[in-house]
Amino acid sequence: MHRERLRTSTTQDSRKVAVWQLVGNSTRILRVQFISESFTAYRLPARTPLLGVQPGTVVFEPYPDLAAARELLPKHGDLWDTLRDDYWAALVNMTDRPNPLDA
């Protein structure tokens, strides 16, 4: 399993999705998709509109960690809580795996 591969976290109701990476021991959140929303996609924090990107999408640049993403979009605690749980599961999975170089 590669730490920096793209990962997704989806809320229980499947209406919000975050695409992120595990970098070192931190998260790097690339974008979120609000499935039932139709607003013009935009980039945060500048709020620059993104034409040609699926409506309901927010792209982060620069990429925030989980705490910063919570501050940027505080009304979506359910998504950040899901991502937090997925982050810890990924982190534990990485530390529980034996290192092939130790053999």
Secondary structure, 3 states (H helix, E strand, C coil): CCCCCCEEEECCCCCEEEEEEEECCEEEEEEEEECCCCCCCEEECCCEECCCCCCCEEEECCCCCHHHHHHHCCCCHHHHHHHHHHHHHHHHHHHHCCCHHHC
